[in-house]
Amino acid sequence: MEEKIKAYLAEVKAFDSADPEEIERFRIRYLGRKGAIPALFEAFKALPPEQKRTLGKELNGLKNTAAQRVEQLKEIAQLANDPREAQDLTRPVYTEKPGTRHPVNLVKNEIVNIFKRIGFNVSEGPEVEDDWHNFTALNFPEEHPARDMQDTFFVARNPDWALRTHTSSVQVRTMESQKPPIRTISPGRVFRNEAISARSHCIFHQVEGLYIDKGVSFADLKQTLLYFAEAFFGKGTEIRLRPSYFPFTEPSAEMDVWWGLENETDYRMTKGTGWLEVLGCGMVDPNVLENCGIDPKEYTGFAFGMGVERIAMQRFQIPDIRLLFENDVRFLQQFATSF
Ligand code: PHE
């Protein structure tokens, strides 16, 4: 009996496991009703009293040690299998990796903030638009070839609906619902049915601006755009306005900023001219004001619109617009420190 107690005690002390099933098998083998230790207790009953005295203590000791060992191992196994507890407090901390803003958002926010500083508010509208807000109110007559300037995705279920081709549609909504003076910026996603290439995409973002009040002139437009160009591209930035055409503005212009023409990149970026095309603009056509319920005899206004991707590509020297839509973290993480 004494040998057995010693042998079991050694086994119990040596047993180690973090597997709950194995621990349970161990418990049954030693402590279960038909286990090794109860069997010893059974045999103990038949011993002569003097042996009982010496072995009783040892037998009880074995039983307690085995029970304690089971409890201890169960507890450890529970901690090990609980994900909240599975922490190694000695391992080095994870360094915090905050998400990064998308370069398109960085640029959009910067543009919007520049205009907010001079009193423009922000307006938004739906991405699925009706013909009126995207085209007709903006002086695109039906069947007019100017509609081809912006290849359109139509919504199959309803030929009157399309994905907006510009956020000028938001400005129509603003003019319809608010009285001048209006000073508003409409940032948003726009859609054009164009082949996807390094330079153009069927989805992109615009920021368009609108200012309507009594006596707004082309000089106000030019000065506002100069303010923007200096705020965005740096003090002393030169701009030029080239005559252009948009159905909703008259006269219309495109604004370029002087980029420089010193190296190969400058040639590539400016197509060899030194000037960077930045935005379209003009005086709101009286027909548009009238369509939106604003009296063109009382009010005049200017509008402008720019593509955010194009400006982001210039600012960050991004060679391919598709990079802005692929969400490749290796690309996006380069902008981690840009805000
Ligand atoms: N809506 C025009 C475009 O998408 C940009 C523009 C806005 C031009 C306002 C003039 C005035 O190209």
Residues whose N, C-alpha, C, O or C-beta is under 5 A from the ligand:
A	BS01	LIG	T165 H166 S168 F246 T249 G280 C281 G282 A303 F304 G305
